[in-house]
């Protein structure tokens, strides 16, 4: 089974550090352009999550892959939190808190993959990167709640199944 790479990179893609700042389908405010296609980087990361989470080594083919890796790691962090939630309302609160909580960005202590990511070159780029990653975090949490909680029972339906590989491969990377 091969690792999956992002197919969203094109010649017009904006960069922040050495990450692609890809358009998002979101209502959350931030620097990302509005996505008009069927899929965005968050959908791609969720779709490829189970396949990509098993790879210890992942060849980065373009800057969109760095964004895909970040979202994949964030999904694993979200799923750890959602395992403890017994309702959608509780899950949404946890995801909102996690999404807006102060978090390290590339170049800061505590960022798990500093060797693979370039730190922002100036204060403006730092603010843009932080805002973009926060926008990704907020939208990712919301979309995971849509998938994890059964709409009829308001109870978790897929958490245990989705998180099995997370604890093996990504344990501690985002702590």
MIGUSE-528494 format. One line per 5 residues: their letters; for each residue x, y, z of N, C-alpha, C, O, CB. Coordinates in steps of 0.001 Angstrom, whole numbers, plus 500000, padded with zeros to 6 digits. Glycine has a CB too. Layout:
<nodes>
a> X:Y:Z:X:Y:Z:X:Y:Z:X:Y:Z:X:Y:Z ~ ...;
</nodes>
This chain:
<nodes>
xxxxx> 500851:498823:500000:500000:500000:500000:500895:501238:500000:501735:501396:500886:499033:499999:501228 ~ 500722:502101:499028:501581:503294:498940:501095:504404:499866:499934:504432:500275:501632:503810:497497 ~ 502000:505308:500181:501604:506533:500886:500919:507431:499872:501271:507442:498692:502843:507259:501553 ~ 499943:508178:500342:499216:509075:499454:499725:510497:499616:500015:510944:500726:497707:509010:499730 ~ 499827:511191:498515:500318:512569:498498:499201:513501:498078:498220:513083:497463:501529:512716:497553;
xxxxx> 499360:514752:498413:498349:515736:498059:498349:515990:496556:499402:516097:495927:498585:517044:498821 ~ 497173:516082:496006:497029:516405:494595:496540:517827:494388:496070:518172:493304:496081:515436:493932 ~ 496649:518654:495419:496071:519997:495367:497063:521100:495028:496673:522262:494918:495438:520307:496668 ~ 498317:520766:494863:499338:521778:494575:499257:522207:493118:499172:521372:492218:500749:521241:494897 ~ 499284:523509:492894:499376:524009:491524:500287:525232:491499:500777:525670:492539:497965:524357:490959;
xxxxx> 500505:525767:490335:501445:526877:490167:501049:528162:490864:501900:529015:491118:501616:527156:488735 ~ 499766:528315:491179:499288:529537:491827:499199:529430:493343:498773:530380:494001:497946:529901:491281 ~ 499588:528302:493905:499452:528086:495339:500355:529034:496123:501549:529147:495846:499778:526635:495692 ~ 499768:529706:497097:500542:530591:497974:501286:529748:498991:500874:528639:499331:499623:531628:498686 ~ 502392:530301:499468:503226:529596:500435:503288:530389:501733:503203:531617:501737:504647:529363:499870;
xxxxx> 503438:529662:502829:503715:530260:504122:504777:529361:504748:504513:528192:505030:502402:530386:505033 ~ 505979:529900:504968:507118:529045:505292:507348:528163:504079:507416:528650:502951:506871:528188:506602 ~ 507469:526850:504317:507559:525933:503176:506327:525021:503106:506383:523896:502610:508845:525083:503272 ~ 505221:525550:503620:503934:524864:503536:503067:525544:502482:503145:526755:502279:503216:524854:504914 ~ 502251:524752:501827:501281:525323:500889:500109:525894:501679:499576:525235:502572:500790:524253:499861;
xxxxx> 499712:527112:501351:498538:527723:501973:497373:527517:501000:497047:528382:500187:498772:529268:502297 ~ 496770:526352:501117:495743:525913:500183:494372:526467:500556:494104:526725:501729:495695:524394:500132 ~ 493509:526650:499568:492144:527108:499850:491393:526083:500703:491675:524886:500637:491379:527368:498532 ~ 490446:526555:501494:489663:525696:502375:488175:525928:502167:487742:527039:501863:490037:525940:503837 ~ 487404:524867:502334:485947:524994:502399:485619:525197:503876:485520:524228:504628:485193:523715:501785;
xxxxx> 485453:526439:504291:485225:526714:505700:484478:528019:505885:484504:528899:505025:486542:526754:506454 ~ 483817:528126:507012:483175:529377:507401:484024:530105:508441:483715:531238:508812:481759:529113:507951 ~ 485097:529457:508915:485975:530080:509901:486819:531150:509224:487287:530971:508100:486877:529024:510586 ~ 487003:532246:509914:487786:533350:509360:489268:533012:509395:489749:532342:510309:487517:534654:510133 ~ 489974:533485:508390:491402:533262:508314:491919:533638:506943:491163:534113:506096:491740:531815:508633;
xxxxx> 493210:533425:506721:493840:533853:505473:493609:532943:504274:493927:533322:503147:495285:533980:505690 ~ 493062:531750:504492:492868:530821:503375:491790:531329:502431:490758:531850:502854:492500:529423:503891 ~ 492057:531163:501149:491046:531477:500138:489924:530445:500234:490133:529345:500745:491670:531496:498699 ~ 488763:530789:499755:487627:529860:499744:487822:528840:498625:488085:529201:497478:486276:530625:499563 ~ 487690:527576:498973:487810:526494:497993:486507:526365:497219:485423:526408:497801:488169:525152:498686;
xxxxx> 486615:526209:495922:485424:526054:495086:485319:524652:494494:484295:524308:493903:485435:527083:493967 ~ 486352:523848:494642:486336:522471:494130:485611:521565:495129:485206:522003:496207:487792:521954:493873 ~ 485458:520303:494750:484779:519346:495618:485571:519021:496874:484987:518736:497920:484502:518082:494861 ~ 486886:519059:496780:487735:518628:497886:488716:519725:498274:489068:520586:497468:488491:517350:497516 ~ 489146:519669:499531:490203:520557:499995:491205:519718:500782:491046:518502:500885:489629:521730:500868;
xxxxx> 492224:520348:501332:493295:519620:502023:492775:518869:503249:493312:517818:503598:494402:520587:502443 ~ 491747:519389:503901:491190:518706:505073:490486:517423:504640:490670:516375:505258:490207:519634:505838 ~ 489682:517502:503585:489021:516300:503061:490056:515273:502616:489904:514076:502859:488086:516659:501882 ~ 491094:515748:501972:492155:514857:501503:492818:514154:502691:493050:512946:502645:493208:515647:500685 ~ 493120:514897:503739:493773:514318:504918:492869:513308:505620:493333:512252:506050:494177:515423:505898;
xxxxx> 491592:513625:505735:490655:512685:506365:490522:511429:505504:490534:510312:506022:489261:513350:506574 ~ 490399:511613:504208:490232:510485:503293:491450:509549:503328:491291:508328:503343:490002:510996:501863 ~ 492646:510110:503341:493872:509309:503318:494406:508977:504713:495450:508338:504838:494937:510036:502537 ~ 493714:509397:505741:494230:509253:507105:494619:507819:507440:495755:507561:507839:493200:509738:508098 ~ 493692:506892:507281:493970:505512:507684:495136:504910:506910:495902:504124:507468:492734:504655:507490;
xxxxx> 495282:505258:505655:496395:504730:504858:497711:505402:505240:498718:504718:505420:496122:504926:503359 ~ 497721:506717:505365:498970:507449:505607:499477:507333:507033:500672:507503:507273:498780:508894:505274 ~ 498612:507052:507972:499029:507028:509368:499998:505878:509667:500712:505921:510669:497810:506920:510266 ~ 500030:504876:508828:500908:503733:509059:502360:503965:508637:503229:503165:508983:500372:502547:508333 ~ 502638:505026:507909:503978:505237:507386:504855:506013:508359:504516:507127:508758:503908:505965:506067;
xxxxx> 505979:505423:508739:506953:506142:509566:507761:507096:508705:508111:508191:509147:507890:505156:510297 ~ 508053:506694:507500:508789:507539:506558:507830:507948:505451:507116:507125:504878:510045:506797:505974 ~ 507835:509224:505173:506919:509770:504170:507710:510737:503319:508212:511746:503814:505676:510475:504829 ~ 507821:510430:502036:508562:511297:501124:507709:512517:500781:506597:512384:500270:508969:510529:499832 ~ 508234:513693:501064:507526:514931:500751:507824:515281:499303:508970:515539:498935:507944:516096:501715;
xxxxx> 506773:515286:498484:506948:515571:497060:506699:517031:496718:507204:517527:495710:506025:514702:496246 ~ 505930:517722:497544:505677:519144:497319:505213:519795:498622:505021:519115:499630:504620:519348:496199 ~ 505038:521087:498594:504694:521831:499800:503300:521477:500313:503033:521611:501508:504780:523322:499532 ~ 502414:521030:499437:501082:520605:499872:501168:519353:500740:500312:519134:501597:500176:520345:498657 ~ 502198:518528:500524:502396:517355:501374:502690:517766:502816:502270:517080:503747:503538:516486:500828;
xxxxx> 503398:518864:503010:503656:519337:504373:502349:519746:505058:502146:519486:506244:504646:520527:504356 ~ 501482:520381:504299:500179:520752:504849:499372:519490:505151:498711:519411:506186:499405:521674:503866 ~ 499421:518510:504263:498735:517237:504468:499251:516538:505726:498459:516003:506501:498915:516327:503242 ~ 500556:516538:505935:501143:515919:507127:500658:516636:508380:500284:515990:509359:502689:515946:507056 ~ 500662:517968:508356:500205:518724:509524:498755:518364:509859:498429:518119:511020:500338:520246:509272;
xxxxx> 497891:518332:508850:496478:518019:509095:496342:516585:509604:495530:516327:510492:495637:518217:507803 ~ 497116:515655:509064:497078:514264:509519:497467:514163:510988:496813:513457:511755:498010:513394:508667 ~ 498521:514858:511383:498926:514840:512788:497864:515478:513671:497606:515006:514779:500263:515564:512968 ~ 497253:516541:513188:496208:517194:513966:494975:516288:514091:494334:516264:515142:495823:518537:513319 ~ 494644:515558:513050:493539:514599:513126:493807:513585:514232:492905:513254:515002:493339:513879:511768;
xxxxx> 495036:513091:514317:495360:512111:515358:495168:512712:516743:494690:512031:517650:496803:511608:515198 ~ 495532:513975:516917:495337:514655:518197:493847:514812:518499:493414:514596:519631:496029:516035:518188 ~ 493080:515181:517503:491628:515324:517672:490986:513999:518070:490148:513955:518971:490985:515849:516378 ~ 491378:512927:517404:490773:511628:517682:491080:511153:519094:490251:510493:519721:491255:510599:516676 ~ 492256:511482:519597:492574:511151:520992:491598:511846:521932:491121:511244:522894:494028:511554:521336;
xxxxx> 491304:513106:521656:490365:513867:522493:488939:513340:522328:488205:513215:523309:490420:515371:522137 ~ 488550:513035:521103:487185:512586:520841:486889:511217:521440:485729:510896:521695:486937:512551:519356 ~ 487913:510409:521667:487714:509102:522295:487061:509247:523658:486334:508356:524097:489046:508361:522429 ~ 487311:510352:524325:486808:510564:525685:485445:511242:525705:484882:511445:526781:487795:511392:526477 ~ 484906:511593:524559:483643:512331:524482:482474:511374:524276:482548:510446:523471:483690:513367:523341;
xxxxx> 481402:511613:525013:480240:510728:524924:479102:511307:524090:478113:510617:523841:479735:510417:526305 ~ 479221:512556:523654:478176:513158:522822:478798:514126:521820:479941:514554:521978:477128:513887:523697 ~ 478034:514459:520800:478511:515403:519795:478771:516772:520414:479770:517417:520096:477499:515523:518653 ~ 477887:517213:521287:478064:518516:521940:479375:518586:522703:480100:519578:522617:476903:518797:522886 ~ 479676:517538:523447:480935:517477:524189:482114:517444:523218:483130:518099:523448:480965:516239:525118;
xxxxx> 481976:516686:522142:483039:516605:521139:483297:517945:520480:484450:518330:520287:482690:515576:520084 ~ 482237:518660:520131:482395:519976:519506:483075:520965:520447:483888:521780:520012:481035:520522:519072 ~ 482744:520895:521730:483403:521779:522713:484891:521461:522799:485729:522363:522824:482746:521633:524113 ~ 485208:520171:522845:486620:519760:522904:487378:520215:521657:488505:520702:521750:486729:518228:523056 ~ 486752:520054:520495:487401:520439:519241:487564:521955:519145:488580:522436:518642:486596:519921:518043;
xxxxx> 486586:522703:519616:486691:524161:519606:487855:524601:520492:488675:525427:520092:485366:524811:520084 ~ 487915:524040:521695:488993:524388:522630:490350:524023:522053:491282:524826:522103:488790:523682:523976 ~ 490469:522821:521507:491737:522382:520920:492119:523256:519730:493294:523569:519536:491647:520912:520486 ~ 491137:523644:518944:491395:524447:517752:491915:525841:518043:492716:526374:517274:490156:524553:516950 ~ 491474:526443:519141:491890:527816:519441:492974:527909:520503:493523:528985:520740:490708:528614:519883;
xxxxx> 493283:526790:521142:494339:526780:522150:495663:527179:521516:495942:526822:520371:494453:525391:522813 ~ 496471:527913:522256:497785:528320:521752:498584:527073:521375:498669:526128:522159:498555:529172:522813 ~ 499157:527071:520203:499874:525907:519698:501166:526370:519037:501226:527467:518481:498998:525099:518701 ~ 502210:525522:519097:503472:525901:518450:503378:525774:516935:502678:524910:516406:504623:525034:518975 ~ 504098:526652:516256:504205:526601:514797:505657:526274:514454:506513:526303:515338:503748:527962:514131;
xxxxx> 505950:525965:513200:507334:525642:512830:508324:526700:513312:508108:527903:513172:507447:525489:511320 ~ 509419:526200:513885:510462:527074:514402:510348:527327:515890:511300:527804:516508:510434:528372:513679 ~ 509204:527019:516481:509014:527225:517917:509254:525925:518669:509016:524842:518134:507598:527760:518211 ~ 509729:526028:519916:509876:524814:520721:508516:524129:520865:507494:524792:521043:510475:525146:522120 ~ 508514:522831:520789:507276:522085:520930:506631:521694:519612:505750:520835:519590:506316:522877:521721;
xxxxx> 507057:522316:518499:506514:521884:517211:507164:520545:516880:508391:520447:516886:506775:522955:516070 ~ 506368:519503:516590:506921:518155:516497:507827:517873:515302:508615:516929:515352:505821:517206:516469 ~ 507742:518654:514237:508499:518328:513024:509314:519513:512530:509298:519825:511340:507557:517862:511924 ~ 510022:520169:513430:510797:521352:513058:511835:521071:511976:512175:521971:511208:511483:521912:514273 ~ 512339:519858:511900:513354:519540:510892:512775:519537:509473:513517:519707:508505:513982:518180:511196;
xxxxx> 511468:519346:509341:510830:519254:508021:510149:520545:507582:509795:520697:506413:509820:518144:508025 ~ 509968:521461:508504:509213:522683:508208:510090:523909:508417:510846:523986:509385:507950:522773:509092 ~ 509983:524859:507508:510726:526115:507635:509962:527047:508562:508737:527150:508497:510950:526782:506243 ~ 510703:527718:509420:510032:528679:510290:509695:529929:509475:510352:530217:508474:510922:529038:511526 ~ 508688:530655:509899:508321:531878:509173:509503:532838:509104:510290:532934:510046:507115:532569:509845;
xxxxx> 509622:533544:507991:510780:534416:507771:510641:535779:508436:511638:536481:508611:510999:534605:506296 ~ 509432:536164:508807:509231:537452:509478:507942:537402:510296:507219:536406:510275:509181:538619:508444 ~ 507668:538478:511009:506510:538537:511902:505189:538397:511131:504269:537721:511592:506520:539852:512686 ~ 505101:539029:509974:503868:538952:509187:503604:537517:508727:502473:537036:508799:503947:539893:507970 ~ 504646:536840:508257:504483:535446:507833:504122:534561:509026:503338:533623:508891:505773:534930:507157;
xxxxx> 504693:534860:510190:504364:534108:511404:502875:534257:511741:502205:533275:512059:505236:534587:512592 ~ 502374:535469:511672:500954:535706:511962:500056:535017:510937:499019:534457:511291:500658:537213:511988 ~ 500455:535060:509673:499676:534400:508621:499671:532893:508829:498622:532259:508717:500240:534742:507231 ~ 500839:532307:509131:500926:530868:509354:500074:530455:510548:499326:529481:510467:502384:530444:509571 ~ 500177:531181:511643:499401:530844:512843:497898:530920:512538:497136:530042:512944:499766:531801:514018;
xxxxx> 497478:531964:511825:496056:532121:511491:495588:531008:510548:494486:530484:510706:495805:533501:510846 ~ 496416:530650:509576:496058:529588:508634:495950:528245:509355:494994:527500:509141:497096:529500:507496 ~ 496922:527937:510205:496877:526669:510929:495697:526632:511895:495088:525579:512084:498189:526441:511689 ~ 495371:527759:512502:494204:527795:513385:492918:527569:512583:492015:526867:513037:494138:529145:514140 ~ 492841:528154:511413:491685:527958:510538:491552:526471:510172:490451:525921:510186:491816:528831:509252;
xxxxx> 492666:525835:509848:492675:524398:509551:492216:523611:510768:491391:522705:510646:494083:523934:509112 ~ 492738:523946:511934:492416:523219:513162:490919:523311:513474:490292:522308:513812:493239:523769:514342 ~ 490361:524490:513362:488943:524664:513674:488058:523870:512711:487132:523181:513139:488569:526148:513627 ~ 488337:523966:511436:487518:523267:510439:487702:521756:510534:486735:521008:510388:487870:523749:509024 ~ 488917:521301:510774:489177:519865:510897:488397:519277:512064:487773:518225:511922:490682:519599:511078;
xxxxx> 488424:519938:513208:487683:519457:514375:486199:519330:514102:485570:518345:514489:487902:520378:515548 ~ 485645:520318:513443:484219:520301:513121:483881:519152:512167:482886:518453:512360:483796:521642:512503 ~ 484703:518963:511151:484444:517882:510187:484596:516507:510823:483870:515575:510475:485389:518001:508993 ~ 485535:516379:511751:485689:515088:512423:484466:514774:513272:484038:513622:513338:486954:515080:513294 ~ 483903:515781:513920:482673:515556:514695:481556:515061:513779:480766:514204:514174:482234:516856:515421;
xxxxx> 481485:515590:512572:480481:515129:511605:480650:513650:511290:479665:512949:511059:480567:515947:510316 ~ 481880:513173:511279:482143:511781:510918:482126:510839:512117:481768:509669:511982:483472:511680:510222 ~ 482505:511336:513273:482660:510482:514442:481336:510239:515168:481126:509159:515720:483659:511095:515394 ~ 480448:511223:515173:479216:511089:515941:478038:510737:515039:477819:511354:513997:478926:512378:516705 ~ 477287:509727:515471:476092:509297:514750:475034:510395:514864:474686:510790:515977:475553:507936:515309;
xxxxx> 474516:510895:513746:473557:511998:513810:472226:511623:514470:471523:512500:514973:473295:512509:512425 ~ 471874:510344:514475:470606:509941:515084:470719:509714:516580:469780:510007:517320:470096:508689:514427 ~ 471856:509195:517039:471989:508892:518468:472834:509913:519213:472822:509939:520444:472589:507522:518648 ~ 473574:510762:518487:474470:511757:519094:475621:511088:519850:476287:511733:520659:473683:512671:520046 ~ 475853:509823:519594:476900:509057:520274:478040:508780:519305:477848:508786:518089:476334:507729:520845;
xxxxx> 479237:508535:519854:480367:508209:518974:480090:506911:518219:479573:505947:518784:481681:508086:519791 ~ 480440:506904:516943:480212:505699:516158:481481:505131:515552:481537:503936:515258:479232:505983:515073 ~ 482507:505959:515357:483691:505494:514634:485008:505766:515357:486068:505489:514794:483733:506137:513288 ~ 484985:506287:516557:486216:506727:517215:487208:505589:517396:488375:505723:517029:485897:507341:518562 ~ 486767:504487:517947:487708:503398:518222:488317:502858:516927:489513:502570:516871:487005:502265:518988;
xxxxx> 487511:502726:515915:488004:502210:514628:489036:503157:514007:490053:502703:513482:486828:501999:513651 ~ 488785:504453:514061:489691:505416:513441:490989:505597:514214:492018:505912:513617:489005:506743:513302 ~ 490962:505406:515530:492137:505741:516328:493094:504584:516554:494172:504799:517107:491705:506266:517637 ~ 492754:503384:516157:493639:502249:516410:495068:502489:515937:495990:502294:516729:493091:501020:515742 ~ 495308:502903:514688:496688:503109:514256:497331:504358:514843:498557:504455:514897:496739:503184:512768;
xxxxx> 496530:505297:515275:497070:506560:515781:497949:506331:516994:499043:506887:517084:495942:507525:516132 ~ 497478:505517:517927:498233:505318:519148:499535:504573:518881:500494:504715:519639:497398:504566:520163 ~ 499579:503788:517824:500788:503044:517493:501836:503948:516842:502989:503962:517272:500452:501875:516567 ~ 501456:504686:515832:502412:505424:515019:502662:506840:515513:503816:507258:515613:501936:505472:513610 ~ 501605:507590:515825:501761:509003:516120:501763:509329:517608:501711:510504:517974:500678:509763:515455;
xxxxx> 501821:508337:518461:501768:508602:519884:502831:509605:520306:504025:509386:520105:501929:507316:520659 ~ 502383:510703:520890:503294:511699:521430:503802:512744:520461:504456:513688:520904:504428:511027:522001 ~ 503545:512638:519167:504095:513606:518220:503526:515002:518396:504234:515982:518164:503845:513143:516817 ~ 502272:515121:518799:501649:516436:518928:501522:516863:520390:500988:517938:520663:500275:516431:518269 ~ 501997:516053:521334:501901:516415:522761:502820:517554:523112:502863:517981:524266:502224:515219:523640;
</nodes>
